């Protein structure tokens, strides 16, 4: 590979990298080169169109944009508009469909009751009472203390085992914090979001607009190496896994990954919604996606596309950090080493931070990092 000369070098073309590239190029008027290991822009948010059905789908799993961060919305609305899609998650258990997150409808249907909200609260309190005083040291104990053993066994236990490839007793309690419990009939997964929906012309268009600048160049299929002779005037910004960057110097960081199996179905609508969970062990996959439901404003044809999602362990395609004590300790060693030994390289984003970020959190982090860059690299 030839030597790269630029003001800023950014490794990775996901939201973190592309937002920083756009800000640096448009506000600071500096030259930016983005290096992307894949053959496309957008990271795991990349969307493309299925040739047979014409349905736009998210190649790496359904991504629903939602935010309550005003600065993120004020920034992103210059690059896209969103449709009216409101996300609802359903779970299929013993051939019956239930609402998720667990809400009043889920509780009443599962237990064959007709509770009011206050009655349901008292009922769940009784279900969780024997777990409430137990120290919340792992995922399973935390879950049972919140929703009780029966709901946990039906909707959470086996799904979690499939998703993480570990007994839930081996997972940190903090993972359960992403699973709310409601005592009303609100079906919206992101009920408190300021903005939610799907970009009307797809995610990929957002990224194309972000880097549409004479000051930005992007190179695809590029595997960046830490030791290089590139001529970078100001900073290299790295958004990938830190263990990969340093050739596993302190050991590999563990990630869960996903594989997807696409199928064309000869019907107009296969499951009636965009995502259904399959928590039972007899299914090797965890979810079925039907992306035609994401764009309610579009008219698709008589065939539909479904995508089955299979969790797997694959450190080469990282999705979810296995955030246990050993991996957190290992990640800290990488951070400390880079902060101490390379003042012209900074890092951030979901992969570099070894963290699970929603899209809006990633954009917010990038905007804050840009404020730091603008302040410290003015010349």
N, C-alpha and C positions, 0 to 999 in steps of 0.2 A: 504494500500500500504506500502511496506517495505521501510525503510530509504535508501536513495540514498547517496552514498559517491563517489565523483569524484572531479577532478580539476575544471572543468567548466560544468555548467548545462545550456542547451539551451532549451527554450520552443518554439516549432514550427519547423516543418521540411520543410518549404518553402525555397526559394532561400536565404533569409537573414540568416536564421538559419543554413542551410547546408553549405553555403560558409564559414561562420565563423567556423563551426565545422571542415571543411576540413583544413582551414588555421591553426587553433589552434593545431590540431592533427599532421599535417605534418611538420609545421615550428617550432612550439614551443615544439612539442613532448609531449603534455599534454593529459591527459585523458578527454574525453568529453562524457556526456550522453545527448541525445536528447529526450525530451518528446513531443509526438505528440497526439493531441486529436482525430484525425481521425484514420482510419485503414490503411492508406497508406502514403507514402512519397510524397513530391512535392508540398504541398499546392494547390493553385488553378491552378497551371501549370501541374498538374498530367494528364498523358495520359494513355489510356488503349485501348484494342482491343475488338471490338464488335464481339461476338462469332458467330453470324449468317452470317455476311458479311466478317469478317476478316479485316474490316477497322479500323485503329487506329484513335481515336478521343480524343479530349480534354474534359474531363468530366465537366469542369467548364467554358466552352466557348472557342472559338477559340483564341489561343495565337500565335502571330507572333513575333518571335524574331527579333529585329532590334536595332542597336546601332551605334553611331558615337564616342563612348568613347573608345579610344585605349586600355586603361588599362583593360577594361572589356573584349574586344575581345582577348587580349593576355592571359588573365586568362582562359576564357571559352573554347578556342579552344583546350586546353589539355583534355577536357572532352567530346567533341562532335565535329561533323562536320555538316554543314548545306547543305540542298539541294538548288535547284535553284528557289524555289518558290518566287514569287514577289506578294505582297498583293495588291489587287484591291477591292474596295468596290463599290457596286452598290445599287441603291435605286429604289424600285418599287412604282411608283406613278401613279394612274389612269390607271393601266394596261400597263404602259410603263416603260422601264428600263432607268435610268439615272446614270451618273458617279458621284461618290463622292470620295474625296472632290469636291465641286463645282468647275468645271474648264471650259475651253472654250467650250468643247463639251456639257457640261450640260447647259450652258447659251444659246448656239445656238439651241439646241434641245428643250429646255423648251419654249423659246420665238419665236421659228420658224424663226431664223435669220441665217445669214451667216457672222458673225462678224469676223474681224481680231482681234488680241489681243488688239491693241490700240483702236479700235472701241468698243470692249467689255468693256474696262476700262471706256471709256467715258459714255457708256450706264449705267453701274452699278453706276457710280458717280451720274448720274441723278436720278437713283432709290433710292439712299441713301441720297440724298441731304437734304431732310426735316428732317432726323434723325441725321445728322452729328453734329449738334451743341447741341444736347440734351445730358445732363450729362449721362454717361454710368453707371447708378446705378444698373442695373439688366441685366439678361441674354437676355431678349427680346429686350430691347433697344439697347444693344451692338450688337446683331445679325442683327437687322434691319439697324443699322448704317454701317454695313460691307457688307451686301448682298442684302439689300432692303426687302420690305414687301412681295413681291410675292414669291421669292425663300424661304424666311423664313417660310411662311405659308405652302408651299408645302413640304419641306424636313426636317424642323427643329422643328417647333412649337409642333406638336402633338407627334412626336417621343420623344422630350424632356419631354413632359408631361407624356408620358407612362414610360419613363426611370426613371424619378425622382419622379413621383407621386405628383408633385407640378406644379402649374401654373408657367411658365417660368419667370413671373414677380417677383416671390418670390425667384428665384435662383440668386446667385452672378454672376456678369458679367464675372468673370475670367473663368468660365466653358467654355465659348465660345472660349477661346484662343486655345483650342485643335482642332478647326475646321478651317483649312486653306482655303483660296480662291485663285484660280490660273487662270491665263489668257493664259494658253497654253494647249496642249493636253496630257500632261504627266498624265498617269493613275496610276502610282505607288503611293500607299498611303504613303510610307516612301521613297520618292524620294531622299533624301539627306543622307540616311543611309550609313555608311561605310560597314556594313554587315547586311544582312537580309535573312530570310529563316526559314525553319522548321528543327529541329534536325533530321538527317537522320534516326536514330533509335529511335526517340521519346523523349519526355521530361523526362519521368520516368527514362530512362537509365542515364541521366545526374545526377540525384540525387543519384541513386545507386552508381555511380562512385565517386561522391563527398564524400560519407560517407563510402567508401570501405577501412576501416582502422581498424587495431587492437586496435587503441586508441579511436574508436568511437563506442558507443552502442546506440541503439534507442529503445524506448518503445512506442508502439502504444496504442490507446484508453485510454490515460491518461489525466485526468483533473487536471491540476496543480492548487494548492492553494497557495495564498500569504503567509499565516501563516503555516509554515511547519517546520519539524525538520531535513531536509536533511543536510548532512555534505558536504558543498561546500568549497573547499580550496580557490579559487580565486573569481569567479564571477558566478552569474546567469544572463543569457541573455534572456530577455523576448521579444517575437515577436508578441504577441497577442494583442487584444484590452485592453486598460488600465482600462476601466470601469469594465470589467469582472474580471480583476485581483484583484480589490479592492471592489468587490461586490457592484458596483454602488454607492460608497460612496458619490460622487458628482453628481449623476444622470446618466442616460443612455445616451450614445452617439448614435446618430441615423445613421443608415446605410441603403442604398438600397442594395437589394439582387437580385438574379436571380434564377429562376427555369427553368428546361429544360425538354422538352418532345421529346423523341426519336421515330422515325418511320422508319421502313424498307420499302423501295419502290421497287417494281418489275420492275425496269428499271436500266440501266447502269449509267445514268446521269440524275438527276432531274432538276437542275437549271443552270448547266454550269459553276458555280463558287463556291468558298468556302463560301461566305457570301453575303446575300442580305438583305438590310434594308427594313422595311415595316412601313413607317411613318404615314400612315392613321389611324384614330381612329377606323375604323371598324375592324381592326386586333388587337386582344388582345396582340399578341406577337410583339416584335420589330425586330427580325431578324430570318432568317433561315440559319443555318449552314449546309454545305455539306462537311464533312471532307475528302472525297476521293480526293478532289482537292488540298489538302495541300501537299500530297506526289505524285508529278507528276512523280516521278521515279519508283513508284510501280505499279504493275498490279493487280488490284482488279477484282472481279468477276462481274456477270451480275446483281447483286442487289446493291442498294446504301442505305446509311444511311443519314437521314436528322434529324436535331435537331432544334426544335423551342425554342426560348428564351423568357421567360416571366419575366419582372421586377416585383419585389415585395418588401415589407417592411419586413425584417426579421433580427433582431439584432443578432440572433444566427448563421447566415451564412452571415457575413459581406463581402460586395464586394466594394461598393463605399461610401465614407464618404459624408454625407450631410453637407457640409462645410460652414454652415451659422454662423452668429455671436454667437448665443447661444451655438452651439456645439463647436466652437473654444474656447470660454471662458471656457466651461466645461472641454475640453481636457487639457487646460493649467493648470487647478487646479490639474488634475491627474499628469501631468508632474512635477509640482512644488512639490507636496507632495512626490513623489518617489525620486526625486533628493535630497530632504532635509532629508528624513527619512530612506533611505536604500542605503548605499554606496557600498554594495556588489551586487546590482542589477542594471543592465543597460537595456535599451530597445531600440528597433529600428525596422525598416521595415514598410511596408505599413499599417498594422493594428495598431501597437503601435504608429506610427507617425500620425495616422488619416489623411492619405494623399493618393492621387492616384499616384502610381509609376508604370512606365513601368518596365519590367523585368531588363533591363540594369541599370536603376537607382537604383534598389534594390541591384543588385550585386555590383555596384560602392559604394553604401553606406556601404555595408558589408565589402568591402576591406578597406575602409577608417577607419571603426570602428576597424578592425583587427590591423591596424597600431597603433592605440591608445592603444589597449590591449597589443600588443607586447612591446610597449615602457614602459607601466606602470606596467606590471606584468611579470617581467623577471625571477624571482626565481622559 
